[in-house]
Amino acid sequence: DRANITINVHVDCCPPTKGKCDDGSNQPGTTGGRPAHTTGTSDGSVKGGAGAPGAVFKIPRRPPNVWPGTRTQLATCPILFIRAKPGDMGARPVVGTFWESPDIFIEPGVAPSASPAMPTTLGGVAKANADNTVYAHVWNLGQAPAIQALVEFYWFNPSLGFKEGEQNLIGFAMVDLAGRGSSGSHKVVKCPASWKATYENGGHECLVVRVSQLPSDPLSSPAWDACQNRHIGQRNIHVMTAAEAAALPTIGINVGPLFGQPAQVAVVRADTGTMPWLHLATNSRTLLPGTGAPTGDVGISPPIPVGGGLPNLGAVPNARGAGLIGDGHGVTGDGMQVGFVTTDGNPGNGNAHVYRVSGSQNGQTFGGYTVVILGG
């Protein structure tokens, strides 16, 4: 009957037991022991099979991880995602920096009850020990609408990688998104609960937003990996003035779970032109801060256990200059942190220093944290 047809179509295009219908192809697993993102496959029958636009519905017997075509072809499935960077069209894993999402915003110092539906400043930085409102720009690239999609807002202590149990829920909201090509296919969603940032470990917390919908596009795994999972957006960006940087010389950053494999943590100086997120800080599509000249040193400390206070860096041991600073540090085992420090001076009016701390295993980046010092 009609009800059975509807259920079968959902199972074919997006099996709830898997929830991993990105593009109908098999994604490669990650290196080491890190959790992998695995999708199912397509049998190529979308032109005449269930879910095809204008098709006569044929209900074939398929395995639960096989559906008639790629999600972009199916008329019965939404494709929800949050951008990792400008120009992101939802393909995963992300190549390059994925922790600088342009789709997560903050209205600093204002509670949700008093904040507007849209943030007044896109590059806002949270105020410590005050009410802050968090927003997310969520998208649907599928042909089908997403009714009552769930948008979850979380904060984590500064970390390169995240794991279950370390998240702190700020709040959640529901949103209806139209199918692609419609004006309502993407919307800015305001978190109804206030975020009172406390700045643990001497640094700004990380923000993570997830968007999903049961049963047509449930949250897939890994549950906190913005590189592999299109349902997740991540903002690991610490923005401060030169005066704030001088008063806060060390930032503690957790390495995160390593899943039984050794890792390397390193820091680079980056050109501002490689960080499109800074357009949000200038509120201009055409204007980016210039790159400040290096005048000091920058480095990261060897790892120490989390909870033992900030690492004692002493003199920064790494060389001056652009690009990779020193050789980084090897890390083994979970529950470790490193300290970031720079002695670069004020980059000057209209300029900024950008530093990226990243963690990698077997040559693949699993997480990062970006520090921006704005000149003045």
C-alpha positions as CSV (number, residue, x, y, z in Angstrom):
1,D,0.0,0.0,0.0
2,R,1.0,3.7,-0.1
3,A,2.5,3.6,3.4
4,N,4.7,0.6,2.6
5,I,5.9,2.3,-0.6
6,T,7.0,5.3,1.4
7,I,8.9,3.3,3.9
8,N,10.6,1.3,1.2
9,V,11.7,4.4,-0.7
10,H,13.3,5.8,2.5
11,V,15.1,2.5,3.1
12,D,16.5,2.5,-0.4
13,C,17.7,6.1,-0.5
14,C,19.0,6.5,3.0
15,P,19.0,3.4,5.3
16,P,18.4,4.5,8.9
17,T,20.6,1.8,10.2
18,K,23.6,3.3,8.3
19,G,22.8,7.0,7.9
20,K,25.7,7.4,5.6
21,C,24.3,8.3,2.2
22,D,26.7,11.1,1.0
23,D,27.3,10.3,-2.7
24,G,26.7,6.6,-3.2
25,S,30.4,5.8,-3.2
26,N,32.7,4.0,-0.8
27,Q,34.8,6.5,1.1
28,P,38.3,5.4,2.0
29,G,39.0,4.7,5.6
30,T,41.2,6.9,7.7
31,T,44.8,6.0,8.5
32,G,45.7,4.4,11.8
33,G,43.0,3.5,14.2
34,R,40.8,6.6,13.7
35,P,37.1,5.9,13.0
36,A,36.4,5.9,9.3
37,H,33.4,7.2,7.4
38,T,31.9,4.5,5.2
39,T,29.0,5.0,2.7
40,G,27.0,2.4,0.8
41,T,26.8,2.0,-2.9
42,S,24.4,2.6,-5.8
43,D,23.0,0.0,-8.2
44,G,22.6,2.6,-10.9
45,S,18.9,2.1,-11.4
46,V,17.8,5.7,-10.5
47,K,16.4,6.4,-14.0
48,G,13.6,3.9,-13.5
49,G,13.9,3.0,-9.9
50,A,12.4,4.2,-6.6
51,G,13.0,7.8,-5.9
52,A,13.8,8.9,-9.5
53,P,12.0,12.1,-10.5
54,G,8.8,11.1,-12.4
55,A,9.6,7.4,-12.1
56,V,7.1,4.6,-11.8
57,F,7.9,3.3,-8.3
58,K,9.6,0.0,-8.4
59,I,10.4,-1.6,-5.1
60,P,13.4,-3.9,-5.7
61,R,14.9,-6.0,-3.0
62,R,18.2,-4.3,-2.1
63,P,20.6,-4.8,0.8
64,P,20.2,-2.0,3.4
65,N,23.3,-0.2,2.3
66,V,22.4,-0.1,-1.4
67,W,20.1,2.5,-3.0
68,P,19.1,3.3,-6.6
69,G,21.4,6.3,-7.2
70,T,23.5,9.0,-5.7
71,R,21.8,11.4,-3.3
72,T,21.9,14.3,-5.7
73,Q,19.7,12.3,-8.1
74,L,17.1,11.2,-5.6
75,A,13.8,13.1,-5.2
76,T,13.1,11.6,-1.8
77,C,16.3,12.5,0.2
78,P,17.7,15.8,1.6
79,I,21.4,16.4,1.8
80,L,22.2,18.3,4.9
81,F,25.5,19.9,5.6
82,I,27.5,22.7,7.2
83,R,30.4,24.2,5.2
84,A,34.0,23.6,6.3
85,K,35.2,26.5,4.1
86,P,33.9,28.9,1.3
87,G,33.0,27.0,-1.8
88,D,32.4,23.8,0.1
89,M,29.7,21.7,-1.8
90,G,29.5,18.9,0.8
91,A,32.2,16.5,-0.6
92,R,34.0,14.6,2.2
93,P,36.7,14.1,3.4
94,V,37.6,17.8,3.3
95,V,41.0,18.6,1.7
96,G,42.7,21.4,3.7
97,T,41.7,23.4,6.8
98,F,38.3,22.1,7.9
99,W,38.2,23.7,11.4
100,E,37.5,27.3,10.2
101,S,33.9,27.0,9.2
102,P,32.4,30.2,7.8
103,D,28.9,29.0,8.9
104,I,29.2,29.4,12.7
105,F,28.7,32.9,14.1
106,I,28.6,34.6,17.6
107,E,26.7,37.6,18.8
108,P,29.0,38.6,21.7
109,G,27.6,39.7,25.0
110,V,24.0,39.3,24.1
111,A,21.5,36.7,25.3
112,P,19.3,34.9,22.7
113,S,16.2,36.6,24.1
114,A,17.7,39.9,23.2
115,S,19.6,39.0,20.1
116,P,18.3,39.5,16.5
117,A,17.3,36.6,14.2
118,M,20.5,37.3,12.2
119,P,23.9,38.1,13.8
120,T,24.9,41.8,13.5
121,T,28.6,40.9,13.1
122,L,29.7,37.7,11.3
123,G,33.2,37.6,12.8
124,G,32.1,38.1,16.4
125,V,34.3,36.8,19.3
126,A,32.6,35.5,22.5
127,K,32.8,37.5,25.7
128,A,34.0,35.6,28.8
129,N,31.6,35.1,31.7
130,A,28.8,36.8,29.7
131,D,25.8,35.7,27.7
132,N,26.6,35.0,24.0
133,T,24.3,33.9,21.2
134,V,25.5,31.3,18.7
135,Y,24.2,31.0,15.1
136,A,24.7,28.4,12.4
137,H,24.2,28.6,8.6
138,V,22.8,25.2,7.6
139,W,22.2,23.9,4.0
140,N,20.2,21.4,2.1
141,L,21.6,20.3,-1.3
142,G,19.1,17.5,-1.8
143,Q,16.0,17.6,-4.0
144,A,13.7,16.8,-1.1
145,P,12.9,19.2,1.7
146,A,14.1,18.6,5.2
147,I,11.2,19.0,7.6
148,Q,12.1,19.6,11.3
149,A,15.9,19.2,10.9
150,L,17.7,19.2,14.2
151,V,20.5,21.7,14.7
152,E,22.7,21.1,17.8
153,F,25.1,23.6,19.3
154,Y,28.1,22.4,21.4
155,W,31.3,23.8,22.9
156,F,34.5,21.9,23.7
157,N,37.7,22.8,25.5
158,P,40.4,23.9,23.0
159,S,41.4,20.7,21.2
160,L,42.7,19.4,17.9
161,G,40.4,16.3,18.0
162,F,37.2,15.5,19.8
163,K,35.6,12.5,21.4
164,E,32.3,11.4,22.8
165,G,31.8,12.5,26.4
166,E,33.9,15.8,26.1
167,Q,31.1,17.8,24.5
168,N,29.0,20.4,26.3
169,L,25.6,21.1,24.9
170,I,24.6,24.7,24.6
171,G,21.2,24.1,23.1
172,F,19.3,23.0,20.0
173,A,16.8,24.2,17.5
174,M,14.6,22.8,14.7
175,V,14.4,24.2,11.2
176,D,12.6,23.4,7.9
177,L,14.7,23.6,4.8
178,A,13.4,23.5,1.2
179,G,14.9,21.4,-1.5
180,R,17.9,22.8,-3.5
181,G,17.2,25.6,-5.9
182,S,14.6,27.2,-3.5
183,S,15.3,30.3,-1.5
184,G,14.6,28.3,1.7
185,S,17.2,25.6,1.0
186,H,19.6,27.3,3.4
187,K,19.0,29.3,6.6
188,V,20.8,30.9,9.5
189,V,19.5,29.3,12.8
190,K,19.8,30.9,16.2
191,C,20.6,28.8,19.2
192,P,17.8,29.5,21.8
193,A,20.1,28.9,24.8
194,S,22.8,31.3,26.0
195,W,26.5,30.3,25.8
196,K,28.4,31.7,28.8
197,A,32.0,31.2,27.7
198,T,34.5,30.7,30.4
199,Y,37.7,30.2,28.4
200,E,39.1,27.0,29.9
201,N,42.9,26.3,29.8
202,G,43.8,29.9,28.8
203,G,42.1,29.8,25.4
204,H,38.8,30.2,23.7
205,E,36.6,27.1,23.6
206,C,35.8,25.3,20.3
207,L,32.4,25.5,18.8
208,V,30.8,22.5,17.0
209,V,27.4,22.5,15.3
210,R,25.6,19.4,13.9
211,V,22.6,19.2,11.6
212,S,20.6,16.1,10.9
213,Q,17.1,14.7,10.3
214,L,15.4,11.5,11.1
215,P,14.7,9.3,9.2
216,S,15.8,10.7,5.9
217,D,19.3,12.1,6.7
218,P,20.3,11.0,10.2
219,L,23.7,11.9,11.7
220,S,26.4,9.6,10.4
221,S,29.7,8.6,11.9
222,P,32.3,9.6,13.1
223,A,30.0,11.7,15.3
224,W,32.5,14.6,15.9
225,D,34.8,14.6,12.8
226,A,34.1,17.7,10.7
227,C,36.7,16.5,8.1
228,Q,34.8,13.3,7.2
229,N,31.2,14.2,8.2
230,R,29.2,16.8,6.2
231,H,26.7,17.0,9.1
232,I,29.3,18.8,11.3
233,G,30.7,22.3,11.3
234,Q,33.6,23.3,13.5
235,R,35.0,26.7,14.6
236,N,38.4,26.2,16.3
237,I,39.5,29.9,15.9
238,H,41.0,32.0,18.7
239,V,40.8,35.7,17.7
240,M,42.5,38.4,19.9
241,T,44.1,41.8,19.7
242,A,47.8,42.3,20.0
243,A,47.3,43.6,23.6
244,E,45.4,40.5,24.5
245,A,48.1,38.3,23.0
246,A,50.8,40.1,25.1
247,A,48.7,39.5,28.2
248,L,48.1,35.8,27.3
249,P,51.4,34.5,26.1
250,T,50.5,30.8,26.3
251,I,47.4,28.9,25.0
252,G,46.8,25.3,26.1
253,I,45.5,23.0,23.4
254,N,44.4,19.4,24.0
255,V,45.6,17.0,21.4
256,G,42.5,14.8,21.6
257,P,42.0,11.0,21.2
258,L,44.7,9.2,19.1
259,F,43.0,5.8,18.9
260,G,46.2,3.9,19.7
261,Q,48.4,5.6,17.0
262,P,51.2,8.1,17.5
263,A,50.7,11.6,16.2
264,Q,52.7,14.7,15.3
265,V,51.7,18.2,16.4
266,A,53.2,21.2,14.7
267,V,52.5,24.9,14.1
268,V,52.8,27.1,11.0
269,R,52.7,30.8,10.3
270,A,50.0,31.3,7.7
271,D,49.4,34.0,5.1
272,T,46.1,35.8,5.8
273,G,45.1,35.1,2.1
274,T,44.8,31.4,3.1
275,M,42.1,32.1,5.7
276,P,38.9,33.2,3.9
277,W,37.2,33.2,7.4
278,L,38.9,36.6,7.9
279,H,36.4,38.1,5.5
280,L,33.9,37.7,8.3
281,A,36.1,39.7,10.7
282,T,36.3,42.6,8.2
283,N,32.7,42.3,7.1
284,S,33.9,42.7,3.5
285,R,33.9,40.3,0.6
286,T,36.9,42.0,-0.9
287,L,39.0,43.0,2.1
288,L,41.3,40.8,4.1
289,P,43.8,42.0,6.7
290,G,47.4,42.0,5.4
291,T,49.9,39.5,6.8
292,G,52.0,40.9,9.6
293,A,55.8,40.6,9.4
294,P,57.3,38.1,11.8
295,T,59.2,40.0,14.5
296,G,59.6,37.3,17.2
297,D,59.4,33.5,17.7
298,V,56.5,31.1,17.7
299,G,56.4,27.5,18.9
300,I,54.6,24.8,20.7
301,S,55.7,22.9,23.8
302,P,56.3,19.2,24.2
303,P,53.1,17.4,25.3
304,I,52.2,17.1,29.0
305,P,49.1,15.5,30.6
306,V,45.9,17.5,30.6
307,G,45.0,18.8,34.0
308,G,48.5,19.6,35.1
309,G,48.3,23.3,34.3
310,L,49.6,25.1,31.2
311,P,52.9,23.8,29.8
312,N,56.0,25.7,30.9
313,L,57.5,26.8,27.7
314,G,60.5,28.8,28.8
315,A,62.3,30.2,25.8
316,V,60.6,29.4,22.5
317,P,62.8,26.7,21.1
318,N,61.9,27.0,17.4
319,A,63.3,29.1,14.6
320,R,61.9,32.4,13.2
321,G,60.5,32.8,9.8
322,A,57.4,31.9,7.7
323,G,56.2,28.4,7.0
324,L,56.7,25.4,9.3
325,I,58.2,26.4,12.6
326,G,60.6,23.8,14.0
327,D,59.9,20.1,13.7
328,G,56.8,19.9,16.0
329,H,56.5,17.2,18.6
330,G,55.5,13.6,18.7
331,V,52.6,12.6,20.9
332,T,51.6,9.2,22.1
333,G,48.6,8.3,24.3
334,D,45.4,10.2,25.0
335,G,44.9,12.9,27.6
336,M,47.8,15.1,26.4
337,Q,48.1,18.8,25.7
338,V,50.6,21.2,24.1
339,G,51.1,24.9,24.7
340,F,51.2,27.5,21.9
341,V,53.2,30.7,22.3
342,T,54.4,33.5,20.2
343,T,56.6,36.6,20.8
344,D,55.7,38.3,17.5
345,G,54.8,41.9,18.1
346,N,51.8,43.9,17.0
347,P,51.2,43.2,13.2
348,G,50.1,46.8,12.7
349,N,46.9,48.5,11.7
350,G,45.0,46.5,9.0
351,N,47.3,43.5,9.4
352,A,47.1,40.2,11.3
353,H,49.2,37.3,12.4
354,V,47.7,33.8,11.6
355,Y,49.1,30.7,13.2
356,R,47.7,27.1,12.7
357,V,48.4,24.3,15.1
358,S,47.6,20.9,13.6
359,G,47.7,17.3,14.5
360,S,48.4,14.5,12.0
361,Q,48.8,10.8,11.9
362,N,50.6,9.0,9.0
363,G,50.6,12.2,7.1
364,Q,46.9,12.9,7.4
365,T,45.6,15.9,9.4
366,F,43.0,15.0,12.0
367,G,42.4,18.3,13.6
368,G,43.6,21.9,14.1
369,Y,43.4,25.1,16.0
370,T,43.9,28.6,14.5
371,V,45.1,31.6,16.4
372,V,44.6,35.1,14.9
373,I,46.1,38.2,16.3
374,L,44.6,41.4,14.8
375,G,46.8,44.5,14.6
376,G,45.8,47.9,16.1
